[in-house]
Amino acid sequence: MARPLRIALAGGRYHVTARGNERRAIFRDDV
């Protein structure tokens, strides 16, 4: 069974995680 769609809010804060092979970073961003 699929997960329900997320509700996107304008100005909302989201926690996003993603990992590459061997837990290496797949992108970098200076925030």
LOZADO-742413 format. One record per atom (N, C-alpha, C, CB): x, y, z; residue in three letters; atom name; residue number from 0. Coordinates in Angstrom, 2 decimals. Each point is the difference from the previous one (the first is absolute). Glycine has a CB too. Example, Ala and Ser with C-alpha at 12.3 -4.5 7.8 and 13.67 -1.06 7.14 Angstrom:
2
@east = 13.19; north = -5.69; up = 7.80; aa = ala; at = N; i = 0
@east = -0.89; north = 1.19; up = 0.00; aa = ala; at = CA; i = 0
@east = 0.90; north = 1.20; up = 0.00; aa = ala; at = C; i = 0
@east = -1.89; north = -1.17; up = 1.25; aa = ala; at = CB; i = 0
@east = 1.54; north = 2.22; up = -1.97; aa = ser; at = N; i = 1
@east = 0.82; north = 1.19; up = 0.06; aa = ser; at = CA; i = 1
@east = -0.77; north = 1.09; up = 0.73; aa = ser; at = C; i = 1
@east = 1.18; north = -0.63; up = -2.15; aa = ser; at = CB; i = 1
END
This chain:
31
@east = 0.83; north = -1.17; up = 0.00; aa = met; at = N; i = 0
@east = -0.83; north = 1.17; up = 0.00; aa = met; at = CA; i = 0
@east = 0.89; north = 1.25; up = 0.00; aa = met; at = C; i = 0
@east = -1.84; north = -1.26; up = 1.21; aa = met; at = CB; i = 0
@east = 1.56; north = 2.20; up = -2.07; aa = ala; at = N; i = 1
@east = 0.81; north = 1.22; up = -0.12; aa = ala; at = CA; i = 1
@east = -0.30; north = 0.97; up = 1.13; aa = ala; at = C; i = 1
@east = 0.04; north = -0.29; up = -2.49; aa = ala; at = CB; i = 1
@east = 0.93; north = 1.15; up = 2.76; aa = arg; at = N; i = 2
@east = -0.20; north = 1.04; up = 1.01; aa = arg; at = CA; i = 2
@east = -0.91; north = 1.09; up = -0.56; aa = arg; at = C; i = 2
@east = 2.26; north = -0.49; up = 1.00; aa = arg; at = CB; i = 2
@east = -3.00; north = 1.16; up = -0.11; aa = pro; at = N; i = 3
@east = -0.82; north = 1.13; up = -0.48; aa = pro; at = CA; i = 3
@east = 0.90; north = 1.15; up = -0.46; aa = pro; at = C; i = 3
@east = -1.87; north = -0.67; up = 1.56; aa = pro; at = CB; i = 3
@east = 1.38; north = 1.49; up = -2.47; aa = leu; at = N; i = 4
@east = 0.78; north = 1.13; up = -0.49; aa = leu; at = CA; i = 4
@east = 0.24; north = 1.00; up = 1.11; aa = leu; at = C; i = 4
@east = -0.95; north = -0.33; up = -2.28; aa = leu; at = CB; i = 4
@east = 2.11; north = 0.98; up = 2.24; aa = arg; at = N; i = 5
@east = 0.30; north = 1.03; up = 0.98; aa = arg; at = CA; i = 5
@east = -0.72; north = 1.29; up = -0.36; aa = arg; at = C; i = 5
@east = 2.24; north = -1.04; up = 0.45; aa = arg; at = CB; i = 5
@east = -2.61; north = 1.78; up = 0.55; aa = ile; at = N; i = 6
@east = -0.63; north = 1.30; up = -0.23; aa = ile; at = CA; i = 6
@east = 1.11; north = 1.04; up = -0.08; aa = ile; at = C; i = 6
@east = -2.15; north = -0.69; up = 1.21; aa = ile; at = CB; i = 6
@east = 2.23; north = 1.42; up = -2.31; aa = ala; at = N; i = 7
@east = 1.03; north = 1.03; up = -0.18; aa = ala; at = CA; i = 7
@east = -0.58; north = 1.34; up = 0.43; aa = ala; at = C; i = 7
@east = 1.07; north = -1.29; up = -1.91; aa = ala; at = CB; i = 7
@east = -0.39; north = 1.95; up = 2.84; aa = leu; at = N; i = 8
@east = -0.44; north = 1.30; up = 0.48; aa = leu; at = CA; i = 8
@east = 0.97; north = 1.07; up = -0.47; aa = leu; at = C; i = 8
@east = -1.08; north = -1.07; up = 2.00; aa = leu; at = CB; i = 8
@east = 0.57; north = 2.19; up = -2.47; aa = ala; at = N; i = 9
@east = 0.85; north = 1.12; up = -0.38; aa = ala; at = CA; i = 9
@east = 0.73; north = 0.50; up = 1.24; aa = ala; at = C; i = 9
@east = -1.56; north = 0.66; up = -1.91; aa = ala; at = CB; i = 9
@east = 2.87; north = -0.54; up = 1.83; aa = gly; at = N; i = 10
@east = 0.78; north = 0.44; up = 1.15; aa = gly; at = CA; i = 10
@east = 0.21; north = -1.07; up = 1.05; aa = gly; at = C; i = 10
@east = -0.86; north = 2.25; up = -0.43; aa = gly; at = CB; i = 10
@east = 0.45; north = -3.48; up = 0.13; aa = gly; at = N; i = 11
@east = 0.15; north = -1.10; up = 0.95; aa = gly; at = CA; i = 11
@east = 1.45; north = -0.43; up = 0.12; aa = gly; at = C; i = 11
@east = -2.32; north = -0.75; up = -0.53; aa = gly; at = CB; i = 11
@east = 2.65; north = 0.10; up = 1.63; aa = arg; at = N; i = 12
@east = 1.35; north = -0.53; up = 0.19; aa = arg; at = CA; i = 12
@east = -0.05; north = -1.51; up = -0.15; aa = arg; at = C; i = 12
@east = 0.63; north = 1.91; up = 1.55; aa = arg; at = CB; i = 12
@east = 0.36; north = -2.44; up = -2.24; aa = tyr; at = N; i = 13
@east = 0.03; north = -1.43; up = -0.27; aa = tyr; at = CA; i = 13
@east = 1.37; north = -0.56; up = 0.34; aa = tyr; at = C; i = 13
@east = -1.72; north = 0.28; up = -1.82; aa = tyr; at = CB; i = 13
@east = 1.75; north = -1.48; up = 2.35; aa = his; at = N; i = 14
@east = 1.25; north = -0.69; up = 0.30; aa = his; at = CA; i = 14
@east = 0.21; north = -1.02; up = -1.12; aa = his; at = C; i = 14
@east = -0.23; north = 0.33; up = 2.55; aa = his; at = CB; i = 14
@east = 1.32; north = -0.15; up = -3.30; aa = val; at = N; i = 15
@east = 0.26; north = -0.87; up = -1.15; aa = val; at = CA; i = 15
@east = 1.34; north = -0.68; up = 0.22; aa = val; at = C; i = 15
@east = -1.34; north = 1.49; up = -1.55; aa = val; at = CB; i = 15
@east = 1.36; north = -2.81; up = 1.38; aa = thr; at = N; i = 16
@east = 1.25; north = -0.74; up = 0.10; aa = thr; at = CA; i = 16
@east = 0.20; north = -0.84; up = -1.25; aa = thr; at = C; i = 16
@east = -0.18; north = -0.04; up = 2.51; aa = thr; at = CB; i = 16
@east = 1.41; north = -0.06; up = -2.93; aa = ala; at = N; i = 17
@east = 0.35; north = -0.86; up = -1.13; aa = ala; at = CA; i = 17
@east = 1.47; north = -0.37; up = 0.16; aa = ala; at = C; i = 17
@east = -1.74; north = 1.09; up = -1.54; aa = ala; at = CB; i = 17
@east = 2.08; north = -2.32; up = 1.25; aa = arg; at = N; i = 18
@east = 1.38; north = -0.46; up = 0.11; aa = arg; at = CA; i = 18
@east = 0.40; north = -0.73; up = -1.27; aa = arg; at = C; i = 18
@east = -0.21; north = -0.18; up = 2.49; aa = arg; at = CB; i = 18
@east = 1.49; north = 0.30; up = -2.80; aa = gly; at = N; i = 19
@east = 0.54; north = -0.71; up = -1.14; aa = gly; at = CA; i = 19
@east = 0.58; north = -1.34; up = 0.44; aa = gly; at = C; i = 19
@east = 0.49; north = 2.18; up = -1.15; aa = gly; at = CB; i = 19
@east = 0.28; north = -2.78; up = 0.28; aa = asn; at = N; i = 20
@east = 0.65; north = -1.26; up = 0.32; aa = asn; at = CA; i = 20
@east = 0.93; north = 0.18; up = 1.19; aa = asn; at = C; i = 20
@east = -0.15; north = -0.72; up = -2.40; aa = asn; at = CB; i = 20
@east = 0.18; north = -0.25; up = 3.27; aa = glu; at = N; i = 21
@east = 0.84; north = 0.01; up = 1.19; aa = glu; at = CA; i = 21
@east = -0.25; north = 1.23; up = 0.86; aa = glu; at = C; i = 21
@east = 1.72; north = -1.30; up = -1.25; aa = glu; at = CB; i = 21
@east = -2.94; north = 1.78; up = 1.26; aa = arg; at = N; i = 22
@east = -0.44; north = 1.16; up = 0.80; aa = arg; at = CA; i = 22
@east = 0.72; north = 1.29; up = -0.36; aa = arg; at = C; i = 22
@east = -0.51; north = -1.58; up = 1.82; aa = arg; at = CB; i = 22
@east = 1.06; north = 1.67; up = -3.02; aa = arg; at = N; i = 23
@east = 0.66; north = 1.23; up = -0.43; aa = arg; at = CA; i = 23
@east = -1.04; north = 1.04; up = -0.41; aa = arg; at = C; i = 23
@east = 2.01; north = -1.31; up = -0.76; aa = arg; at = CB; i = 23
@east = -1.64; north = 2.58; up = 0.88; aa = ala; at = N; i = 24
@east = -0.91; north = 1.08; up = -0.41; aa = ala; at = CA; i = 24
@east = -0.22; north = -0.06; up = -1.51; aa = ala; at = C; i = 24
@east = 0.79; north = 1.45; up = 1.92; aa = ala; at = CB; i = 24
@east = -2.01; north = -1.19; up = -2.36; aa = ile; at = N; i = 25
@east = -0.27; north = -0.01; up = -1.43; aa = ile; at = CA; i = 25
@east = -0.16; north = 1.42; up = -0.54; aa = ile; at = C; i = 25
@east = -1.10; north = -2.23; up = 0.25; aa = ile; at = CB; i = 25
@east = 1.01; north = 3.21; up = 0.64; aa = phe; at = N; i = 26
@east = -0.01; north = 1.40; up = -0.42; aa = phe; at = CA; i = 26
@east = 0.44; north = 0.84; up = 1.18; aa = phe; at = C; i = 26
@east = -1.85; north = -0.41; up = -1.69; aa = phe; at = CB; i = 26
@east = 2.28; north = 1.64; up = 1.40; aa = arg; at = N; i = 27
@east = 0.44; north = 0.92; up = 1.05; aa = arg; at = CA; i = 27
@east = -0.69; north = 1.33; up = -0.21; aa = arg; at = C; i = 27
@east = 2.23; north = -1.16; up = 0.21; aa = arg; at = CB; i = 27
@east = -2.58; north = 1.80; up = 0.89; aa = asp; at = N; i = 28
@east = -0.65; north = 1.30; up = -0.06; aa = asp; at = CA; i = 28
@east = 0.42; north = 0.80; up = 1.22; aa = asp; at = C; i = 28
@east = -1.97; north = -0.95; up = -1.31; aa = asp; at = CB; i = 28
@east = 2.52; north = 2.12; up = 1.11; aa = asp; at = N; i = 29
@east = 0.37; north = 0.87; up = 1.11; aa = asp; at = CA; i = 29
@east = -1.20; north = 0.84; up = 0.39; aa = asp; at = C; i = 29
@east = 2.41; north = 0.06; up = -0.76; aa = asp; at = CB; i = 29
@east = -3.06; north = -0.48; up = 1.82; aa = val; at = N; i = 30
@east = -1.20; north = 0.72; up = 0.45; aa = val; at = CA; i = 30
@east = 0.30; north = 0.69; up = 1.30; aa = val; at = C; i = 30
@east = -1.52; north = -1.64; up = -1.14; aa = val; at = CB; i = 30
END
